């Protein structure tokens, strides 16, 4: 998922682990690509059709974790 924050931070975040490792029904509903794509932004929060929302702080933290795992190679996370 490509994200751009109000502070200029932008990049890609992989939410596969979040969606597939959580066994609550609300996450299971998003395991199909078409269902996952049914998202939007409301009140600066990523939201899905099933009322799941992920706070921007959570997404930004995931982005930072993923960048640190890439060991500086082809960083996709930028902060302006």
mmCIF file of the N, C-alpha and C atoms, coordinates in Angstrom:
data_MODEL
# 
_entry.id   MODEL 
# 
loop_
_atom_site.group_PDB 
_atom_site.id 
_atom_site.type_symbol 
_atom_site.label_atom_id 
_atom_site.label_alt_id 
_atom_site.label_comp_id 
_atom_site.label_asym_id 
_atom_site.label_entity_id 
_atom_site.label_seq_id 
_atom_site.pdbx_PDB_ins_code 
_atom_site.Cartn_x 
_atom_site.Cartn_y 
_atom_site.Cartn_z 
_atom_site.occupancy 
_atom_site.B_iso_or_equiv 
_atom_site.pdbx_formal_charge 
_atom_site.auth_seq_id 
_atom_site.auth_comp_id 
_atom_site.auth_asym_id 
_atom_site.auth_atom_id 
_atom_site.pdbx_PDB_model_num 
ATOM 1   N N  . UNK A 1 1  ? 0.849   -1.161  0.000  1.00 0.00 ? 1  UNK A N  1 
ATOM 2   C CA . UNK A 1 1  ? 0.000   0.000   0.000  1.00 0.00 ? 1  UNK A CA 1 
ATOM 3   C C  . UNK A 1 1  ? 0.900   1.232   0.000  1.00 0.00 ? 1  UNK A C  1 
ATOM 4   N N  . UNK A 1 2  ? 0.599   2.168   -0.881 1.00 0.00 ? 2  UNK A N  1 
ATOM 5   C CA . UNK A 1 2  ? 1.370   3.407   -0.945 1.00 0.00 ? 2  UNK A CA 1 
ATOM 6   C C  . UNK A 1 2  ? 0.673   4.451   -0.086 1.00 0.00 ? 2  UNK A C  1 
ATOM 7   N N  . UNK A 1 3  ? 1.446   5.100   0.764  1.00 0.00 ? 3  UNK A N  1 
ATOM 8   C CA . UNK A 1 3  ? 0.903   6.054   1.733  1.00 0.00 ? 3  UNK A CA 1 
ATOM 9   C C  . UNK A 1 3  ? 1.656   7.377   1.632  1.00 0.00 ? 3  UNK A C  1 
ATOM 10  N N  . UNK A 1 4  ? 0.922   8.474   1.772  1.00 0.00 ? 4  UNK A N  1 
ATOM 11  C CA . UNK A 1 4  ? 1.534   9.791   1.900  1.00 0.00 ? 4  UNK A CA 1 
ATOM 12  C C  . UNK A 1 4  ? 0.889   10.481  3.095  1.00 0.00 ? 4  UNK A C  1 
ATOM 13  N N  . UNK A 1 5  ? 1.720   10.891  4.040  1.00 0.00 ? 5  UNK A N  1 
ATOM 14  C CA . UNK A 1 5  ? 1.246   11.533  5.256  1.00 0.00 ? 5  UNK A CA 1 
ATOM 15  C C  . UNK A 1 5  ? 1.258   13.048  5.114  1.00 0.00 ? 5  UNK A C  1 
ATOM 16  N N  . UNK A 1 6  ? 0.489   13.713  5.957  1.00 0.00 ? 6  UNK A N  1 
ATOM 17  C CA . UNK A 1 6  ? 0.403   15.178  5.930  1.00 0.00 ? 6  UNK A CA 1 
ATOM 18  C C  . UNK A 1 6  ? 1.752   15.854  6.143  1.00 0.00 ? 6  UNK A C  1 
ATOM 19  N N  . UNK A 1 7  ? 2.670   15.204  6.857  1.00 0.00 ? 7  UNK A N  1 
ATOM 20  C CA . UNK A 1 7  ? 3.973   15.813  7.139  1.00 0.00 ? 7  UNK A CA 1 
ATOM 21  C C  . UNK A 1 7  ? 4.970   15.629  5.992  1.00 0.00 ? 7  UNK A C  1 
ATOM 22  N N  . UNK A 1 8  ? 4.522   15.049  4.877  1.00 0.00 ? 8  UNK A N  1 
ATOM 23  C CA . UNK A 1 8  ? 5.386   14.852  3.724  1.00 0.00 ? 8  UNK A CA 1 
ATOM 24  C C  . UNK A 1 8  ? 6.023   13.479  3.647  1.00 0.00 ? 8  UNK A C  1 
ATOM 25  N N  . UNK A 1 9  ? 5.929   12.693  4.707  1.00 0.00 ? 9  UNK A N  1 
ATOM 26  C CA . UNK A 1 9  ? 6.443   11.329  4.689  1.00 0.00 ? 9  UNK A CA 1 
ATOM 27  C C  . UNK A 1 9  ? 5.623   10.524  3.700  1.00 0.00 ? 9  UNK A C  1 
ATOM 28  N N  . UNK A 1 10 ? 6.312   9.755   2.859  1.00 0.00 ? 10 UNK A N  1 
ATOM 29  C CA . UNK A 1 10 ? 5.595   8.930   1.900  1.00 0.00 ? 10 UNK A CA 1 
ATOM 30  C C  . UNK A 1 10 ? 6.366   7.658   1.611  1.00 0.00 ? 10 UNK A C  1 
ATOM 31  N N  . UNK A 1 11 ? 5.660   6.655   1.153  1.00 0.00 ? 11 UNK A N  1 
ATOM 32  C CA . UNK A 1 11 ? 6.311   5.404   0.800  1.00 0.00 ? 11 UNK A CA 1 
ATOM 33  C C  . UNK A 1 11 ? 5.339   4.249   0.762  1.00 0.00 ? 11 UNK A C  1 
ATOM 34  N N  . UNK A 1 12 ? 5.883   3.073   0.612  1.00 0.00 ? 12 UNK A N  1 
ATOM 35  C CA . UNK A 1 12 ? 5.088   1.853   0.552  1.00 0.00 ? 12 UNK A CA 1 
ATOM 36  C C  . UNK A 1 12 ? 5.165   1.147   1.897  1.00 0.00 ? 12 UNK A C  1 
ATOM 37  N N  . UNK A 1 13 ? 4.054   0.577   2.295  1.00 0.00 ? 13 UNK A N  1 
ATOM 38  C CA . UNK A 1 13 ? 4.027   -0.234  3.507  1.00 0.00 ? 13 UNK A CA 1 
ATOM 39  C C  . UNK A 1 13 ? 3.386   -1.574  3.154  1.00 0.00 ? 13 UNK A C  1 
ATOM 40  N N  . UNK A 1 14 ? 4.001   -2.649  3.611  1.00 0.00 ? 14 UNK A N  1 
ATOM 41  C CA . UNK A 1 14 ? 3.488   -3.991  3.382  1.00 0.00 ? 14 UNK A CA 1 
ATOM 42  C C  . UNK A 1 14 ? 2.701   -4.406  4.622  1.00 0.00 ? 14 UNK A C  1 
ATOM 43  N N  . UNK A 1 15 ? 1.402   -4.570  4.460  1.00 0.00 ? 15 UNK A N  1 
ATOM 44  C CA . UNK A 1 15 ? 0.540   -4.926  5.583  1.00 0.00 ? 15 UNK A CA 1 
ATOM 45  C C  . UNK A 1 15 ? 0.181   -6.412  5.595  1.00 0.00 ? 15 UNK A C  1 
ATOM 46  N N  . UNK A 1 16 ? 0.864   -7.191  4.779  1.00 0.00 ? 16 UNK A N  1 
ATOM 47  C CA . UNK A 1 16 ? 0.558   -8.625  4.687  1.00 0.00 ? 16 UNK A CA 1 
ATOM 48  C C  . UNK A 1 16 ? 0.667   -9.311  6.053  1.00 0.00 ? 16 UNK A C  1 
ATOM 49  N N  . UNK A 1 17 ? 1.728   -9.039  6.786  1.00 0.00 ? 17 UNK A N  1 
ATOM 50  C CA . UNK A 1 17 ? 1.907   -9.650  8.103  1.00 0.00 ? 17 UNK A CA 1 
ATOM 51  C C  . UNK A 1 17 ? 0.760   -9.249  9.040  1.00 0.00 ? 17 UNK A C  1 
ATOM 52  N N  . UNK A 1 18 ? 0.405   -7.990  9.024  1.00 0.00 ? 18 UNK A N  1 
ATOM 53  C CA . UNK A 1 18 ? -0.678  -7.493  9.875  1.00 0.00 ? 18 UNK A CA 1 
ATOM 54  C C  . UNK A 1 18 ? -1.984  -8.207  9.563  1.00 0.00 ? 18 UNK A C  1 
ATOM 55  N N  . UNK A 1 19 ? -2.293  -8.363  8.287  1.00 0.00 ? 19 UNK A N  1 
ATOM 56  C CA . UNK A 1 19 ? -3.556  -8.961  7.869  1.00 0.00 ? 19 UNK A CA 1 
ATOM 57  C C  . UNK A 1 19 ? -3.577  -10.482 8.072  1.00 0.00 ? 19 UNK A C  1 
ATOM 58  N N  . UNK A 1 20 ? -2.480  -11.153 7.756  1.00 0.00 ? 20 UNK A N  1 
ATOM 59  C CA . UNK A 1 20 ? -2.486  -12.614 7.762  1.00 0.00 ? 20 UNK A CA 1 
ATOM 60  C C  . UNK A 1 20 ? -2.108  -13.242 9.099  1.00 0.00 ? 20 UNK A C  1 
ATOM 61  N N  . UNK A 1 21 ? -1.450  -12.508 9.964  1.00 0.00 ? 21 UNK A N  1 
ATOM 62  C CA . UNK A 1 21 ? -1.070  -13.103 11.250 1.00 0.00 ? 21 UNK A CA 1 
ATOM 63  C C  . UNK A 1 21 ? -2.084  -12.832 12.353 1.00 0.00 ? 21 UNK A C  1 
ATOM 64  N N  . UNK A 1 22 ? -3.023  -11.964 12.096 1.00 0.00 ? 22 UNK A N  1 
ATOM 65  C CA . UNK A 1 22 ? -4.063  -11.675 13.075 1.00 0.00 ? 22 UNK A CA 1 
ATOM 66  C C  . UNK A 1 22 ? -5.287  -12.506 12.705 1.00 0.00 ? 22 UNK A C  1 
ATOM 67  N N  . UNK A 1 23 ? -5.749  -13.334 13.606 1.00 0.00 ? 23 UNK A N  1 
ATOM 68  C CA . UNK A 1 23 ? -6.840  -14.260 13.292 1.00 0.00 ? 23 UNK A CA 1 
ATOM 69  C C  . UNK A 1 23 ? -8.229  -13.740 13.617 1.00 0.00 ? 23 UNK A C  1 
ATOM 70  N N  . UNK A 1 24 ? -8.330  -12.453 13.970 1.00 0.00 ? 24 UNK A N  1 
ATOM 71  C CA . UNK A 1 24 ? -9.668  -11.899 14.198 1.00 0.00 ? 24 UNK A CA 1 
ATOM 72  C C  . UNK A 1 24 ? -10.403 -11.802 12.861 1.00 0.00 ? 24 UNK A C  1 
ATOM 73  N N  . UNK A 1 25 ? -11.713 -11.984 12.901 1.00 0.00 ? 25 UNK A N  1 
ATOM 74  C CA . UNK A 1 25 ? -12.539 -12.004 11.688 1.00 0.00 ? 25 UNK A CA 1 
ATOM 75  C C  . UNK A 1 25 ? -12.375 -10.734 10.853 1.00 0.00 ? 25 UNK A C  1 
ATOM 76  N N  . UNK A 1 26 ? -12.210 -9.597  11.490 1.00 0.00 ? 26 UNK A N  1 
ATOM 77  C CA . UNK A 1 26 ? -12.097 -8.332  10.757 1.00 0.00 ? 26 UNK A CA 1 
ATOM 78  C C  . UNK A 1 26 ? -10.869 -8.326  9.842  1.00 0.00 ? 26 UNK A C  1 
ATOM 79  N N  . UNK A 1 27 ? -9.793  -8.990  10.262 1.00 0.00 ? 27 UNK A N  1 
ATOM 80  C CA . UNK A 1 27 ? -8.595  -9.099  9.419  1.00 0.00 ? 27 UNK A CA 1 
ATOM 81  C C  . UNK A 1 27 ? -8.768  -10.192 8.368  1.00 0.00 ? 27 UNK A C  1 
ATOM 82  N N  . UNK A 1 28 ? -9.395  -11.291 8.727  1.00 0.00 ? 28 UNK A N  1 
ATOM 83  C CA . UNK A 1 28 ? -9.604  -12.391 7.781  1.00 0.00 ? 28 UNK A CA 1 
ATOM 84  C C  . UNK A 1 28 ? -10.395 -11.928 6.557  1.00 0.00 ? 28 UNK A C  1 
ATOM 85  N N  . UNK A 1 29 ? -11.307 -10.976 6.744  1.00 0.00 ? 29 UNK A N  1 
ATOM 86  C CA . UNK A 1 29 ? -12.114 -10.469 5.637  1.00 0.00 ? 29 UNK A CA 1 
ATOM 87  C C  . UNK A 1 29 ? -11.280 -9.732  4.596  1.00 0.00 ? 29 UNK A C  1 
ATOM 88  N N  . UNK A 1 30 ? -10.065 -9.355  4.920  1.00 0.00 ? 30 UNK A N  1 
ATOM 89  C CA . UNK A 1 30 ? -9.216  -8.579  4.001  1.00 0.00 ? 30 UNK A CA 1 
ATOM 90  C C  . UNK A 1 30 ? -8.148  -9.423  3.321  1.00 0.00 ? 30 UNK A C  1 
ATOM 91  N N  . UNK A 1 31 ? -8.202  -10.713 3.452  1.00 0.00 ? 31 UNK A N  1 
ATOM 92  C CA . UNK A 1 31 ? -7.141  -11.563 2.913  1.00 0.00 ? 31 UNK A CA 1 
ATOM 93  C C  . UNK A 1 31 ? -7.216  -11.769 1.409  1.00 0.00 ? 31 UNK A C  1 
ATOM 94  N N  . UNK A 1 32 ? -8.317  -11.436 0.805  1.00 0.00 ? 32 UNK A N  1 
ATOM 95  C CA . UNK A 1 32 ? -8.414  -11.460 -0.654 1.00 0.00 ? 32 UNK A CA 1 
ATOM 96  C C  . UNK A 1 32 ? -8.000  -10.097 -1.196 1.00 0.00 ? 32 UNK A C  1 
ATOM 97  N N  . UNK A 1 33 ? -7.313  -10.069 -2.319 1.00 0.00 ? 33 UNK A N  1 
ATOM 98  C CA . UNK A 1 33 ? -6.791  -8.814  -2.864 1.00 0.00 ? 33 UNK A CA 1 
ATOM 99  C C  . UNK A 1 33 ? -7.901  -7.815  -3.165 1.00 0.00 ? 33 UNK A C  1 
ATOM 100 N N  . UNK A 1 34 ? -9.014  -8.284  -3.702 1.00 0.00 ? 34 UNK A N  1 
ATOM 101 C CA . UNK A 1 34 ? -10.112 -7.366  -4.018 1.00 0.00 ? 34 UNK A CA 1 
ATOM 102 C C  . UNK A 1 34 ? -10.698 -6.748  -2.754 1.00 0.00 ? 34 UNK A C  1 
ATOM 103 N N  . UNK A 1 35 ? -10.803 -7.544  -1.700 1.00 0.00 ? 35 UNK A N  1 
ATOM 104 C CA . UNK A 1 35 ? -11.311 -7.017  -0.434 1.00 0.00 ? 35 UNK A CA 1 
ATOM 105 C C  . UNK A 1 35 ? -10.322 -6.018  0.156  1.00 0.00 ? 35 UNK A C  1 
ATOM 106 N N  . UNK A 1 36 ? -9.029  -6.349  0.090  1.00 0.00 ? 36 UNK A N  1 
ATOM 107 C CA . UNK A 1 36 ? -8.015  -5.446  0.636  1.00 0.00 ? 36 UNK A CA 1 
ATOM 108 C C  . UNK A 1 36 ? -8.028  -4.099  -0.096 1.00 0.00 ? 36 UNK A C  1 
ATOM 109 N N  . UNK A 1 37 ? -8.249  -4.127  -1.397 1.00 0.00 ? 37 UNK A N  1 
ATOM 110 C CA . UNK A 1 37 ? -8.255  -2.894  -2.186 1.00 0.00 ? 37 UNK A CA 1 
ATOM 111 C C  . UNK A 1 37 ? -9.415  -1.972  -1.840 1.00 0.00 ? 37 UNK A C  1 
ATOM 112 N N  . UNK A 1 38 ? -10.429 -2.485  -1.191 1.00 0.00 ? 38 UNK A N  1 
ATOM 113 C CA . UNK A 1 38 ? -11.602 -1.675  -0.853 1.00 0.00 ? 38 UNK A CA 1 
ATOM 114 C C  . UNK A 1 38 ? -11.321 -0.811  0.371  1.00 0.00 ? 38 UNK A C  1 
ATOM 115 N N  . UNK A 1 39 ? -10.350 0.067   0.241  1.00 0.00 ? 39 UNK A N  1 
ATOM 116 C CA . UNK A 1 39 ? -9.963  0.945   1.344  1.00 0.00 ? 39 UNK A CA 1 
ATOM 117 C C  . UNK A 1 39 ? -10.131 2.399   0.929  1.00 0.00 ? 39 UNK A C  1 
ATOM 118 N N  . UNK A 1 40 ? -10.125 3.259   1.929  1.00 0.00 ? 40 UNK A N  1 
ATOM 119 C CA . UNK A 1 40 ? -10.149 4.691   1.685  1.00 0.00 ? 40 UNK A CA 1 
ATOM 120 C C  . UNK A 1 40 ? -9.508  5.379   2.875  1.00 0.00 ? 40 UNK A C  1 
ATOM 121 N N  . UNK A 1 41 ? -9.442  6.681   2.809  1.00 0.00 ? 41 UNK A N  1 
ATOM 122 C CA . UNK A 1 41 ? -8.904  7.459   3.918  1.00 0.00 ? 41 UNK A CA 1 
ATOM 123 C C  . UNK A 1 41 ? -10.025 8.326   4.460  1.00 0.00 ? 41 UNK A C  1 
ATOM 124 N N  . UNK A 1 42 ? -10.238 8.257   5.763  1.00 0.00 ? 42 UNK A N  1 
ATOM 125 C CA . UNK A 1 42 ? -11.232 9.089   6.427  1.00 0.00 ? 42 UNK A CA 1 
ATOM 126 C C  . UNK A 1 42 ? -10.614 9.602   7.727  1.00 0.00 ? 42 UNK A C  1 
ATOM 127 N N  . UNK A 1 43 ? -10.682 10.903  7.918  1.00 0.00 ? 43 UNK A N  1 
ATOM 128 C CA . UNK A 1 43 ? -10.104 11.520  9.127  1.00 0.00 ? 43 UNK A CA 1 
ATOM 129 C C  . UNK A 1 43 ? -8.640  11.117  9.312  1.00 0.00 ? 43 UNK A C  1 
ATOM 130 N N  . UNK A 1 44 ? -7.885  11.127  8.206  1.00 0.00 ? 44 UNK A N  1 
ATOM 131 C CA . UNK A 1 44 ? -6.455  10.804  8.205  1.00 0.00 ? 44 UNK A CA 1 
ATOM 132 C C  . UNK A 1 44 ? -6.149  9.369   8.636  1.00 0.00 ? 44 UNK A C  1 
ATOM 133 N N  . UNK A 1 45 ? -7.105  8.485   8.467  1.00 0.00 ? 45 UNK A N  1 
ATOM 134 C CA . UNK A 1 45 ? -6.942  7.091   8.874  1.00 0.00 ? 45 UNK A CA 1 
ATOM 135 C C  . UNK A 1 45 ? -7.309  6.169   7.716  1.00 0.00 ? 45 UNK A C  1 
ATOM 136 N N  . UNK A 1 46 ? -6.483  5.140   7.482  1.00 0.00 ? 46 UNK A N  1 
ATOM 137 C CA . UNK A 1 46 ? -6.798  4.135   6.463  1.00 0.00 ? 46 UNK A CA 1 
ATOM 138 C C  . UNK A 1 46 ? -7.953  3.285   6.973  1.00 0.00 ? 46 UNK A C  1 
ATOM 139 N N  . UNK A 1 47 ? -9.006  3.185   6.153  1.00 0.00 ? 47 UNK A N  1 
ATOM 140 C CA . UNK A 1 47 ? -10.204 2.446   6.551  1.00 0.00 ? 47 UNK A CA 1 
ATOM 141 C C  . UNK A 1 47 ? -10.615 1.486   5.452  1.00 0.00 ? 47 UNK A C  1 
ATOM 142 N N  . UNK A 1 48 ? -11.261 0.396   5.869  1.00 0.00 ? 48 UNK A N  1 
ATOM 143 C CA . UNK A 1 48 ? -11.764 -0.591  4.932  1.00 0.00 ? 48 UNK A CA 1 
ATOM 144 C C  . UNK A 1 48 ? -13.274 -0.722  5.073  1.00 0.00 ? 48 UNK A C  1 
ATOM 145 N N  . UNK A 1 49 ? -13.858 -1.403  4.108  1.00 0.00 ? 49 UNK A N  1 
ATOM 146 C CA . UNK A 1 49 ? -15.307 -1.588  4.035  1.00 0.00 ? 49 UNK A CA 1 
ATOM 147 C C  . UNK A 1 49 ? -15.890 -2.248  5.281  1.00 0.00 ? 49 UNK A C  1 
ATOM 148 N N  . UNK A 1 50 ? -15.110 -3.056  5.973  1.00 0.00 ? 50 UNK A N  1 
ATOM 149 C CA . UNK A 1 50 ? -15.600 -3.806  7.131  1.00 0.00 ? 50 UNK A CA 1 
ATOM 150 C C  . UNK A 1 50 ? -15.383 -3.048  8.448  1.00 0.00 ? 50 UNK A C  1 
ATOM 151 N N  . UNK A 1 51 ? -15.081 -1.774  8.332  1.00 0.00 ? 51 UNK A N  1 
ATOM 152 C CA . UNK A 1 51 ? -14.894 -0.873  9.465  1.00 0.00 ? 51 UNK A CA 1 
ATOM 153 C C  . UNK A 1 51 ? -13.562 -1.023  10.186 1.00 0.00 ? 51 UNK A C  1 
ATOM 154 N N  . UNK A 1 52 ? -12.645 -1.826  9.641  1.00 0.00 ? 52 UNK A N  1 
ATOM 155 C CA . UNK A 1 52 ? -11.289 -1.855  10.185 1.00 0.00 ? 52 UNK A CA 1 
ATOM 156 C C  . UNK A 1 52 ? -10.631 -0.536  9.845  1.00 0.00 ? 52 UNK A C  1 
ATOM 157 N N  . UNK A 1 53 ? -9.936  0.040   10.798 1.00 0.00 ? 53 UNK A N  1 
ATOM 158 C CA . UNK A 1 53 ? -9.116  1.203   10.499 1.00 0.00 ? 53 UNK A CA 1 
ATOM 159 C C  . UNK A 1 53 ? -7.763  1.034   11.176 1.00 0.00 ? 53 UNK A C  1 
ATOM 160 N N  . UNK A 1 54 ? -6.746  1.568   10.520 1.00 0.00 ? 54 UNK A N  1 
ATOM 161 C CA . UNK A 1 54 ? -5.392  1.516   11.048 1.00 0.00 ? 54 UNK A CA 1 
ATOM 162 C C  . UNK A 1 54 ? -4.903  2.945   11.225 1.00 0.00 ? 54 UNK A C  1 
ATOM 163 N N  . UNK A 1 55 ? -4.522  3.269   12.428 1.00 0.00 ? 55 UNK A N  1 
ATOM 164 C CA . UNK A 1 55 ? -4.076  4.621   12.753 1.00 0.00 ? 55 UNK A CA 1 
ATOM 165 C C  . UNK A 1 55 ? -2.820  4.972   11.958 1.00 0.00 ? 55 UNK A C  1 
ATOM 166 N N  . UNK A 1 56 ? -2.679  6.239   11.591 1.00 0.00 ? 56 UNK A N  1 
ATOM 167 C CA . UNK A 1 56 ? -1.483  6.647   10.850 1.00 0.00 ? 56 UNK A CA 1 
ATOM 168 C C  . UNK A 1 56 ? -0.196  6.371   11.621 1.00 0.00 ? 56 UNK A C  1 
ATOM 169 N N  . UNK A 1 57 ? -0.239  6.451   12.938 1.00 0.00 ? 57 UNK A N  1 
ATOM 170 C CA . UNK A 1 57 ? 0.953   6.169   13.745 1.00 0.00 ? 57 UNK A CA 1 
ATOM 171 C C  . UNK A 1 57 ? 1.385   4.709   13.590 1.00 0.00 ? 57 UNK A C  1 
ATOM 172 N N  . UNK A 1 58 ? 0.411   3.805   13.535 1.00 0.00 ? 58 UNK A N  1 
ATOM 173 C CA . UNK A 1 58 ? 0.711   2.382   13.348 1.00 0.00 ? 58 UNK A CA 1 
ATOM 174 C C  . UNK A 1 58 ? 1.341   2.157   11.973 1.00 0.00 ? 58 UNK A C  1 
ATOM 175 N N  . UNK A 1 59 ? 0.747   2.737   10.943 1.00 0.00 ? 59 UNK A N  1 
ATOM 176 C CA . UNK A 1 59 ? 1.256   2.552   9.576  1.00 0.00 ? 59 UNK A CA 1 
ATOM 177 C C  . UNK A 1 59 ? 2.652   3.144   9.440  1.00 0.00 ? 59 UNK A C  1 
ATOM 178 N N  . UNK A 1 60 ? 2.880   4.317   10.002 1.00 0.00 ? 60 UNK A N  1 
ATOM 179 C CA . UNK A 1 60 ? 4.197   4.950   9.919  1.00 0.00 ? 60 UNK A CA 1 
ATOM 180 C C  . UNK A 1 60 ? 5.249   4.093   10.635 1.00 0.00 ? 60 UNK A C  1 
ATOM 181 N N  . UNK A 1 61 ? 4.880   3.510   11.771 1.00 0.00 ? 61 UNK A N  1 
ATOM 182 C CA . UNK A 1 61 ? 5.798   2.621   12.498 1.00 0.00 ? 61 UNK A CA 1 
ATOM 183 C C  . UNK A 1 61 ? 6.134   1.399   11.651 1.00 0.00 ? 61 UNK A C  1 
ATOM 184 N N  . UNK A 1 62 ? 5.112   0.792   11.009 1.00 0.00 ? 62 UNK A N  1 
ATOM 185 C CA . UNK A 1 62 ? 5.365   -0.364  10.142 1.00 0.00 ? 62 UNK A CA 1 
ATOM 186 C C  . UNK A 1 62 ? 6.302   0.001   8.998  1.00 0.00 ? 62 UNK A C  1 
ATOM 187 N N  . UNK A 1 63 ? 6.095   1.186   8.409  1.00 0.00 ? 63 UNK A N  1 
ATOM 188 C CA . UNK A 1 63 ? 6.968   1.638   7.323  1.00 0.00 ? 63 UNK A CA 1 
ATOM 189 C C  . UNK A 1 63 ? 8.408   1.729   7.801  1.00 0.00 ? 63 UNK A C  1 
ATOM 190 N N  . UNK A 1 64 ? 8.611   2.330   8.955  1.00 0.00 ? 64 UNK A N  1 
ATOM 191 C CA . UNK A 1 64 ? 9.965   2.497   9.498  1.00 0.00 ? 64 UNK A CA 1 
ATOM 192 C C  . UNK A 1 64 ? 10.611  1.148   9.786  1.00 0.00 ? 64 UNK A C  1 
ATOM 193 N N  . UNK A 1 65 ? 9.858   0.210   10.337 1.00 0.00 ? 65 UNK A N  1 
ATOM 194 C CA . UNK A 1 65 ? 10.378  -1.130  10.609 1.00 0.00 ? 65 UNK A CA 1 
ATOM 195 C C  . UNK A 1 65 ? 10.800  -1.818  9.320  1.00 0.00 ? 65 UNK A C  1 
ATOM 196 N N  . UNK A 1 66 ? 9.993   -1.682  8.279  1.00 0.00 ? 66 UNK A N  1 
ATOM 197 C CA . UNK A 1 66 ? 10.300  -2.336  7.011  1.00 0.00 ? 66 UNK A CA 1 
ATOM 198 C C  . UNK A 1 66 ? 11.520  -1.722  6.349  1.00 0.00 ? 66 UNK A C  1 
ATOM 199 N N  . UNK A 1 67 ? 11.691  -0.440  6.471  1.00 0.00 ? 67 UNK A N  1 
ATOM 200 C CA . UNK A 1 67 ? 12.866  0.224   5.912  1.00 0.00 ? 67 UNK A CA 1 
ATOM 201 C C  . UNK A 1 67 ? 14.119  -0.248  6.625  1.00 0.00 ? 67 UNK A C  1 
ATOM 202 N N  . UNK A 1 68 ? 14.067  -0.349  7.955  1.00 0.00 ? 68 UNK A N  1 
ATOM 203 C CA . UNK A 1 68 ? 15.250  -0.772  8.693  1.00 0.00 ? 68 UNK A CA 1 
ATOM 204 C C  . UNK A 1 68 ? 15.622  -2.209  8.346  1.00 0.00 ? 68 UNK A C  1 
ATOM 205 N N  . UNK A 1 69 ? 14.652  -3.022  7.966  1.00 0.00 ? 69 UNK A N  1 
ATOM 206 C CA . UNK A 1 69 ? 14.925  -4.409  7.560  1.00 0.00 ? 69 UNK A CA 1 
ATOM 207 C C  . UNK A 1 69 ? 15.571  -4.482  6.181  1.00 0.00 ? 69 UNK A C  1 
ATOM 208 N N  . UNK A 1 70 ? 15.398  -3.446  5.383  1.00 0.00 ? 70 UNK A N  1 
ATOM 209 C CA . UNK A 1 70 ? 15.972  -3.445  4.040  1.00 0.00 ? 70 UNK A CA 1 
ATOM 210 C C  . UNK A 1 70 ? 17.451  -3.092  4.047  1.00 0.00 ? 70 UNK A C  1 
ATOM 211 N N  . UNK A 1 71 ? 17.999  -2.769  5.195  1.00 0.00 ? 71 UNK A N  1 
ATOM 212 C CA . UNK A 1 71 ? 19.422  -2.451  5.352  1.00 0.00 ? 71 UNK A CA 1 
ATOM 213 C C  . UNK A 1 71 ? 19.891  -1.335  4.437  1.00 0.00 ? 71 UNK A C  1 
ATOM 214 N N  . UNK A 1 72 ? 19.027  -0.387  4.195  1.00 0.00 ? 72 UNK A N  1 
ATOM 215 C CA . UNK A 1 72 ? 19.432  0.782   3.403  1.00 0.00 ? 72 UNK A CA 1 
ATOM 216 C C  . UNK A 1 72 ? 19.426  0.559   1.904  1.00 0.00 ? 72 UNK A C  1 
ATOM 217 N N  . UNK A 1 73 ? 19.017  -0.591  1.441  1.00 0.00 ? 73 UNK A N  1 
ATOM 218 C CA . UNK A 1 73 ? 19.013  -0.871  0.007  1.00 0.00 ? 73 UNK A CA 1 
ATOM 219 C C  . UNK A 1 73 ? 17.675  -0.444  -0.594 1.00 0.00 ? 73 UNK A C  1 
ATOM 220 N N  . UNK A 1 74 ? 17.719  0.414   -1.582 1.00 0.00 ? 74 UNK A N  1 
ATOM 221 C CA . UNK A 1 74 ? 16.526  0.868   -2.315 1.00 0.00 ? 74 UNK A CA 1 
ATOM 222 C C  . UNK A 1 74 ? 15.423  1.308   -1.360 1.00 0.00 ? 74 UNK A C  1 
ATOM 223 N N  . UNK A 1 75 ? 15.749  2.227   -0.491 1.00 0.00 ? 75 UNK A N  1 
ATOM 224 C CA . UNK A 1 75 ? 14.764  2.703   0.472  1.00 0.00 ? 75 UNK A CA 1 
ATOM 225 C C  . UNK A 1 75 ? 13.579  3.316   -0.223 1.00 0.00 ? 75 UNK A C  1 
ATOM 226 N N  . UNK A 1 76 ? 12.395  2.939   0.203  1.00 0.00 ? 76 UNK A N  1 
ATOM 227 C CA . UNK A 1 76 ? 11.173  3.444   -0.374 1.00 0.00 ? 76 UNK A CA 1 
ATOM 228 C C  . UNK A 1 76 ? 10.526  4.464   0.561  1.00 0.00 ? 76 UNK A C  1 
ATOM 229 N N  . UNK A 1 77 ? 11.048  4.652   1.742  1.00 0.00 ? 77 UNK A N  1 
ATOM 230 C CA . UNK A 1 77 ? 10.464  5.508   2.760  1.00 0.00 ? 77 UNK A CA 1 
ATOM 231 C C  . UNK A 1 77 ? 11.227  6.820   2.783  1.00 0.00 ? 77 UNK A C  1 
ATOM 232 N N  . UNK A 1 78 ? 10.499  7.922   2.579  1.00 0.00 ? 78 UNK A N  1 
ATOM 233 C CA . UNK A 1 78 ? 11.149  9.223   2.582  1.00 0.00 ? 78 UNK A CA 1 
ATOM 234 C C  . UNK A 1 78 ? 10.385  10.138  3.513  1.00 0.00 ? 78 UNK A C  1 
ATOM 235 N N  . UNK A 1 79 ? 11.114  10.945  4.232  1.00 0.00 ? 79 UNK A N  1 
ATOM 236 C CA . UNK A 1 79 ? 10.490  11.959  5.059  1.00 0.00 ? 79 UNK A CA 1 
ATOM 237 C C  . UNK A 1 79 ? 10.990  13.309  4.585  1.00 0.00 ? 79 UNK A C  1 
ATOM 238 N N  . UNK A 1 80 ? 10.050  14.224  4.314  1.00 0.00 ? 80 UNK A N  1 
ATOM 239 C CA . UNK A 1 80 ? 10.425  15.542  3.787  1.00 0.00 ? 80 UNK A CA 1 
ATOM 240 C C  . UNK A 1 80 ? 10.471  16.553  4.911  1.00 0.00 ? 80 UNK A C  1 
# 
